[in-house]
């Protein structure tokens, strides 16, 4: 984790994703591009919560 932070990334998950631990991460160097970040109940028999988020992308079209 220190490597990611030292290289300009931010960890966006701040609630536990497995028991009382944050084990599932969303790392970004553009925090304003992520929104609707939610930690939901596990899917099926998983012991990890489901992490959902949306990414805002800029579409660039070039003409050839």
ChimeraX attribute file (.defattr): number of C-alpha atoms within 10 A of each C-alpha:
attribute: neighborCount
match mode: 1-to-1
recipient: residues
	/A:1	10
	/A:2	7
	/A:3	8
	/A:4	13
	/A:5	13
	/A:6	9
	/A:7	9
	/A:8	11
	/A:9	17
	/A:10	17
	/A:11	15
	/A:12	14
	/A:13	17
	/A:14	11
	/A:15	13
	/A:16	14
	/A:17	21
	/A:18	15
	/A:19	10
	/A:20	8
	/A:21	11
	/A:22	14
	/A:23	13
	/A:24	17
	/A:25	14
	/A:26	15
	/A:27	16
	/A:28	16
	/A:29	13
	/A:30	11
	/A:31	13
	/A:32	9
	/A:33	12
	/A:34	15
	/A:35	13
	/A:36	9
	/A:37	14
	/A:38	14
	/A:39	18
	/A:40	12
	/A:41	13
	/A:42	14
	/A:43	10
	/A:44	6
	/A:45	6
	/A:46	10
	/A:47	12
	/A:48	19
	/A:49	19
	/A:50	15
	/A:51	16
	/A:52	12
	/A:53	11
	/A:54	11
	/A:55	13
	/A:56	9
	/A:57	8
	/A:58	7
	/A:59	6
	/A:60	5
	/A:61	6
	/A:62	5
	/A:63	3
	/A:64	3
